Amino acid sequence: MTNQEIIALNNRYLFPLYPRAPIALVRGNGCRVWDADGKEYLDFFASTVVAALGHAHPGVTRAIVEQAQKILHVSNLHHSEPQAVLAELLCTQSFADRVFFCNSGAEANEAAIKLARKYGAEFGDGRFEILTALGSFHGRSIATITATGQEKVRGGFQPLPDGFRYVPYNDIEALEQAISPRTIAVMLEPLQAEGGLVAPHPDYLRLVRDLCDRHGLLLILDEVQTGMGRLGTLFAYEQSGVTPDIMTLAKGLGTGVPIGAMVATEEVARSFTTGSHGSTFGGNALTCAVGVAVLHALTEEGVIENCRIQGQYLRERLRRLQTHHDRIRDVRGQGLLLGVELEGPGAPIVDACREAGLLINCTAEKVLRFAPPLIVAQYEIDRALDIVDQALRQ
Ligand SMILES: *Cc1c(COP(=O)(O)O)cnc(C)c1O
């Protein structure tokens, strides 16, 4: 099928929920993807910050084929080796003691919210309120849009569940003032991604952790986008010098297969017991086998190291671009999750880049988001930056 044929079918039959660009992607290799008409693009959005290892990664393909030849899915009423191995890897590589597997970021955050509430009910004097940040994004389910500090995400879906309140990000005093006798947890992104790539002040997360400790609150970090090497360490929290009580993962964990995880310390995890929560597909053998391959590549094949090096290089190149273009207001972000804030709307630049063979994204209206696969090479960054430079000149 051609781009036009695929687009016509989608427009006819799908809910029109997404602002889709007029191309259909049919295959990929590394940082490159091709549309249905054969045009090649550099994928500097990694299919919504998902393709951590790029497209058609040989180790991932091998894991998929080998697992598919054995068994695709094992009921959670039985045990499964890929699930056990991935859970062990996630725990030994992080602060966590226990893992719950699911299929998406929203589900991971739902699980985190439920765990915090259950912990509050059983060990926290019945406290249930969760404080989240303005400008945050935590997913599209009813509980996670309620946790999301953006009115445009919640509009039209009332009534929403009680027990969520919002505070400005990076404002420790506002957070302290917002704590009530009912508060059980603080839920934050270690870097606000959808909200425009807003990084925490250097000591913000440490101060939040102190506050949580003083008030007996759980710290939930939503690492759905920042986790899995994206910011140059396996998890973003490692750079803050503090550990959360609960962390959520998804996007990069499966580099394209749908998998999410909610991990926690034993102290908090003990409030989830048989029947507290569950998911039919959570911990699916195929997706967990891929998760194992992803973790292996990230930690054993130098992919995180590459993210750090190329992230630094991309950032420098973007900074240099800023000196040539008055329209660029700010360059920010970390690792390979970088934002370029423009004077005006970013959508025309995104379109011009796509026409020229580069896929990037715009978030918070004015912030161009650069999030290539973590395996990106320097020459690919050079090519991408030439295209952005041209687009900004037009
Ligand atoms: C993408 C994202 C989510 C939602 O993940 P889904 O898989 O779309 O449900 C939640 N939190 C953050 C920080 C995200 O970037």
The ligand as an ORCA input file, in Angstrom:
! r2SCAN-3c Opt
* xyz 0 1
  C       4.529      8.283     27.627
  C       4.451      8.562     29.078
  C       3.450      7.999     29.895
  C       2.316      7.171     29.329
  O       2.767      6.008     28.734
  P       1.756      5.151     27.794
  O       2.574      3.962     27.427
  O       1.403      6.029     26.648
  O       0.577      4.814     28.624
  C       3.503      8.229     31.258
  N       4.465      8.988     31.788
  C       5.436      9.559     31.052
  C       6.493     10.372     31.722
  C       5.453      9.381     29.667
  O       6.396      9.967     28.923
*
